[in-house]
């Protein structure tokens, strides 16, 4: 039996200004949801669930929240439930738009690819067909010689 919280879990928001460039925020976490941010208009908070809890002086957290325009651009069309890796890349100057000239936190977000059983089945079936075709042409060659 598995229990699921109906009231939600506390979310840990890492202090990005304290992270070193290249810091791995999480190695593997499931994208749970996005929600409107409270600090800036059009801000989106991305909530991830980690397998190993983050332990701080405030307690243990199974969820990590991160908000950045770069993440919103990268994740806006991604399905919920996928597994991701997130690395902090430091701050860069925004070159255009409303925030031009200001600094923004940057990240590398990577998606873990999984192959579906259906795709694997189709690959095996295609390989079997190629083998059968090769055998058929081999028999025709031997008949003609």
C-alpha positions in Angstrom: 0.0 0.0 0.0 1.3 3.5 -0.9 0.2 6.7 0.9 -0.1 9.9 -1.0 -0.3 13.2 0.8 -3.4 15.1 0.0 -2.2 18.3 1.7 1.1 18.5 -0.2 4.7 18.4 1.0 6.9 21.3 1.9 9.0 22.6 -0.9 12.7 23.5 -0.7 13.8 26.5 -2.7 17.6 26.5 -3.0 19.3 29.8 -2.4 20.7 30.2 -5.9 23.0 33.1 -5.0 24.9 30.8 -2.7 25.5 28.0 -5.3 28.7 27.7 -7.1 28.7 27.5 -10.9 28.4 23.9 -11.9 26.5 22.8 -8.8 24.2 20.0 -9.4 20.9 21.0 -7.8 19.5 17.4 -8.3 20.9 14.4 -10.2 17.5 12.9 -10.9 14.0 14.3 -10.0 10.5 13.9 -11.3 8.8 17.0 -12.7 5.6 17.2 -10.6 3.9 20.5 -11.5 4.3 24.2 -12.3 2.6 26.9 -10.4 2.4 30.7 -10.6 5.1 32.5 -8.8 4.5 35.1 -6.2 7.4 37.4 -6.6 7.3 38.6 -10.3 4.5 38.7 -12.9 4.7 35.8 -15.4 7.0 33.9 -13.0 6.6 30.1 -12.9 7.7 27.9 -10.1 8.8 24.4 -11.3 8.3 21.7 -8.6 10.4 18.5 -8.7 10.2 15.4 -6.5 13.6 14.0 -5.5 14.2 10.4 -4.4 16.6 11.3 -1.7 15.4 14.1 0.6 17.3 17.4 0.9 18.2 17.9 4.5 18.5 21.5 5.9 18.3 23.1 9.2 14.6 23.6 8.5 14.0 19.8 8.0 13.8 17.3 5.2 12.3 18.0 1.8 11.3 15.6 -0.9 10.3 18.5 -3.3 12.5 21.2 -4.8 11.2 24.3 -6.4 13.1 26.4 -8.9 12.0 29.5 -10.8 13.8 31.1 -13.8 12.7 32.3 -17.2 15.2 29.9 -18.8 13.5 26.9 -17.1 10.1 28.1 -18.1 11.2 28.3 -21.8 12.8 24.9 -21.6 10.0 23.1 -19.7 6.8 24.8 -20.9 6.0 21.9 -23.4 7.4 19.1 -21.3 5.0 16.5 -19.9 4.7 16.2 -16.1 6.2 13.1 -14.7 9.4 13.1 -16.6 12.8 12.7 -14.9 15.3 15.5 -15.1 18.8 16.6 -14.0 19.4 20.2 -13.1 22.8 22.0 -12.9 23.3 25.7 -11.9 25.4 27.6 -14.4 25.6 31.0 -12.6 24.3 34.3 -13.7 24.3 35.9 -17.2 23.2 39.3 -18.4 19.9 39.3 -20.2 20.4 40.7 -23.7 16.9 41.6 -24.8 13.3 42.2 -23.7 11.8 43.8 -20.6 14.7 42.6 -18.4 17.5 43.6 -20.8 20.8 44.4 -18.9 19.8 42.7 -15.7 21.3 39.5 -14.4 19.5 36.1 -14.6 20.2 32.7 -13.1 21.0 30.1 -15.8 20.8 26.4 -15.7 21.3 23.3 -17.7 18.2 21.1 -17.6 18.6 17.6 -19.0 15.8 15.0 -19.5 16.4 11.3 -18.9 15.2 9.5 -22.0 13.3 6.3 -21.6 12.4 3.9 -24.4 8.9 2.6 -24.5 8.2 -1.1 -24.6 6.2 -0.5 -27.8 9.2 1.2 -29.5 11.4 -1.7 -28.4 8.9 -4.2 -29.8 8.8 -2.4 -33.1 12.6 -2.4 -33.3 12.7 -6.2 -32.7 10.0 -6.8 -35.2 11.8 -4.8 -37.8 15.1 -6.6 -37.2 13.3 -10.0 -37.5 11.8 -8.9 -40.8 15.2 -7.9 -42.1 16.6 -11.3 -41.1 13.7 -13.2 -42.8 14.2 -11.1 -45.9 17.9 -11.9 -46.0 17.2 -15.6 -45.6 14.7 -15.4 -48.5 17.1 -13.7 -50.8 19.9 -16.2 -49.8 17.6 -19.1 -50.8 16.8 -17.5 -54.1 20.5 -17.0 -54.8 21.2 -20.7 -54.1 18.4 -21.8 -56.4 19.7 -19.8 -59.2 23.3 -21.1 -59.0 
